[in-house]
Amino acid sequence: MLPSNRKSRFIVTLALIFFSIFQLKAQTDSLHLNPISIDTTNIKSGDYLSSQYKPQHITNLATAVNETSGLLFLNGEIWTNNDSGNKPEIYQIDSANGNILRTVLIRNSMNTDWESITQDDANVYIGDFGNNGGKRTDLHILKISKNDLQNPVNDTLQAGFIHFSYPDQTDFATAFNKNNFDCEAFFYHNDSLHLFSKNWLDQKTKHYVLPVDTGNYKARLAEQFNADGLITDASINAKGNVVLLGYKNTKGKQYTCFAWLFSDSERPLYFGGTTKRVELGSALHLGQTEGIVLKNDNSGWISSESIRVGWIHKPAKLFSFDFGEYFDFGE
């Protein structure tokens, strides 16, 4: 039998090996939109500011939201959604203990792969655009009324739909986790929806723009950025500060989580101005980071979905953060 200290190190080593080989899952009438010039600059090490930050664990989440994939902060309430294959429901969660406070079913929709949730003044939007296989031709965004959602007697709602395709995708052959047309992140800003792709092949992210009206559209490609990782959610606050959440496989070591912070950029683009990468730590601690909300004071929450590999189990979690010092840098 191994001594206790050697046994502990052995177990940790095995856990790291299993986790490193585990592939994190994520699993017409077109309106012409005027194109914006594309910024293809590759950001390299040394071209941006970098820091390390440890989000504070608040609570584990209820098992009903084990696959949390987006966060919404609406009138003091936190809402989330699960991703692919789950019920077409959104959940209000208790930020103190992770319990489900309310469940609302979207009765005229399926959850093919709901990956993110955002809002404008009058509506909530749910992105059904997860596309691990790169072959989807039914990408869309659900649009539901805030008035309907905030009426506590409503436990089911009906959605409108914003259907779209990517202007630069011509190949729809299956390429599971080997394509650049997956998406898990978006937010509303300046009368439009802004999507940020999860590029499995080149680790970049592309910024696409869509209108908020229901209909069928070809998205507008605005810019791209070398994210050096996989983007899983995005958020913007009233100051115009932007955060992109993601994770990265460090090639045989372990998965690490990060956030890109953008401020002082010139609209309608977001990847200019002050840029900072914040390393959040190992996925062994955080889990698979999937949802983020950035409040107006630059604090907020991160959610991570449950992970189970062999005997390793990480429950879904809720974390808090305060990025104020990073967004204030250089102002």
JOLINCOR-V143081 format. One record per pair of residues at least 12 apart in sequence whose ideal C-beta (glycine too) atoms are under 7 Angstrom apart, sorted by the first residue. I is the first residue (numbers start at 1). GAP is how many residues later the second one is. Records with the same first field share a line. If there is no record, write none. Layout:
I->GAP ; GAP
//
This chain:
15->297
16->238
18->291 ; 292 ; 294
19->235 ; 236 ; 265 ; 290 ; 293
20->232 ; 233 ; 234
22->287
23->154
24->223 ; 231 ; 264
26->104 ; 106 ; 156 ; 158 ; 172
27->56 ; 57 ; 86 ; 103 ; 105
28->188
29->186 ; 187
30->186 ; 187 ; 188
31->180 ; 184 ; 186
33->176 ; 187
35->185
36->184 ; 186 ; 232 ; 233
38->183 ; 185 ; 186
39->184 ; 185 ; 230 ; 232
40->184
42->184
43->182 ; 183 ; 232
48->227 ; 228 ; 229
49->227 ; 280
50->226 ; 227
51->225 ; 227 ; 275
52->227
53->225 ; 227 ; 268
54->227
55->225 ; 231 ; 247 ; 264 ; 265 ; 266
56->263 ; 264
57->260 ; 262
58->37 ; 260 ; 261 ; 262
59->37 ; 38 ; 39 ; 259
60->38 ; 255 ; 256 ; 257
61->32 ; 37 ; 242 ; 255 ; 256 ; 257
62->36 ; 37 ; 38
64->27 ; 36
65->15 ; 17 ; 26 ; 28 ; 251
66->239 ; 240 ; 250
67->15 ; 16 ; 19 ; 238 ; 239
68->12 ; 14 ; 222 ; 223 ; 235 ; 237 ; 248
69->12 ; 13 ; 14 ; 45 ; 46 ; 47 ; 115 ; 221 ; 222 ; 236
70->45 ; 46 ; 47 ; 163 ; 221
71->220 ; 221 ; 222 ; 230 ; 232
72->45 ; 46 ; 47 ; 52 ; 221
73->220 ; 222
74->45
75->75
77->15
78->14 ; 15 ; 17 ; 223
79->12 ; 13 ; 38
80->13 ; 211 ; 223
81->33 ; 36 ; 45
82->29 ; 32
83->30 ; 31 ; 32 ; 47
84->27 ; 28 ; 29 ; 46
85->26
86->25
87->24
88->17 ; 18 ; 21 ; 22 ; 23
89->14 ; 15 ; 16
90->14 ; 27
91->12
95->223
98->220
103->52
104->45 ; 50 ; 51 ; 53
105->50 ; 51
106->36 ; 38 ; 51 ; 53
107->49 ; 50 ; 51
108->50 ; 51
109->33 ; 50
112->16 ; 26
113->15 ; 17
114->12 ; 13 ; 14
115->12 ; 14 ; 15 ; 68 ; 69
116->68 ; 69 ; 70 ; 117
118->68 ; 69 ; 70
119->69
120->68 ; 92
122->23 ; 24
123->20 ; 21 ; 22 ; 23
124->20 ; 22 ; 25
125->16 ; 17 ; 18 ; 63 ; 68
126->15 ; 16
127->14 ; 59
128->12 ; 13 ; 14
129->54
130->52 ; 54
131->50 ; 51 ; 52
132->44 ; 45 ; 50
133->41 ; 42 ; 43
134->40 ; 41 ; 45 ; 47 ; 48
135->37 ; 38 ; 39
137->35
139->25 ; 26
140->21 ; 22 ; 23 ; 24
141->21 ; 52
142->17 ; 19
143->16 ; 17 ; 19 ; 71
144->13 ; 15
160->54
161->53
162->48 ; 52 ; 53 ; 55
163->53
164->46 ; 53 ; 54 ; 55
165->53 ; 54
166->15 ; 42 ; 53
167->51 ; 52 ; 54
168->53
169->12
177->23
178->22 ; 23
179->21 ; 22
180->17 ; 19 ; 20 ; 21 ; 22
181->16
182->15 ; 16 ; 18
183->12 ; 14 ; 15
184->14 ; 47 ; 48 ; 49
185->46 ; 47 ; 48 ; 49 ; 59
186->48
187->47 ; 48 ; 49
189->47
190->77 ; 78
191->21
192->17 ; 18 ; 19 ; 20
193->17 ; 19
194->13 ; 15
195->13 ; 15 ; 24
196->35 ; 38 ; 48
198->32 ; 33 ; 34
200->30
203->24 ; 25 ; 26
204->20 ; 21 ; 22 ; 23
205->19 ; 20 ; 22 ; 26 ; 39
206->15 ; 18
207->15 ; 16 ; 17 ; 63
208->12 ; 13 ; 14
209->13
222->46 ; 47
223->46 ; 48
225->46
227->17 ; 19 ; 33
228->20
229->17 ; 18 ; 19 ; 29
230->16 ; 17 ; 18
231->13 ; 15
232->13 ; 14 ; 15 ; 57 ; 58
233->12 ; 57 ; 58 ; 59
235->57 ; 58 ; 59 ; 65
236->58
237->57 ; 58 ; 59 ; 61
238->58
239->57
241->22 ; 53 ; 57 ; 86
242->20 ; 28
243->16 ; 17 ; 18 ; 49 ; 51 ; 80
244->15 ; 16
245->14 ; 44 ; 47 ; 57
246->12
247->36 ; 41 ; 42
254->28 ; 29 ; 30
255->28
256->23 ; 25 ; 26 ; 27
257->23 ; 24 ; 26 ; 29 ; 32
258->19 ; 20 ; 21 ; 22
259->19 ; 21
260->17
261->15 ; 17 ; 62 ; 65 ; 66
262->13
263->64
274->55 ; 56
276->50 ; 53
278->45 ; 48
286->18
287->17 ; 18 ; 20 ; 27 ; 29 ; 30
288->16 ; 17 ; 19
289->13 ; 15
290->13 ; 14 ; 15
291->12
297->27
298->24 ; 25 ; 26 ; 29
299->21 ; 22 ; 23 ; 25
300->21
301->17 ; 18 ; 19
302->17 ; 19
303->13 ; 14 ; 15
304->12 ; 13
//
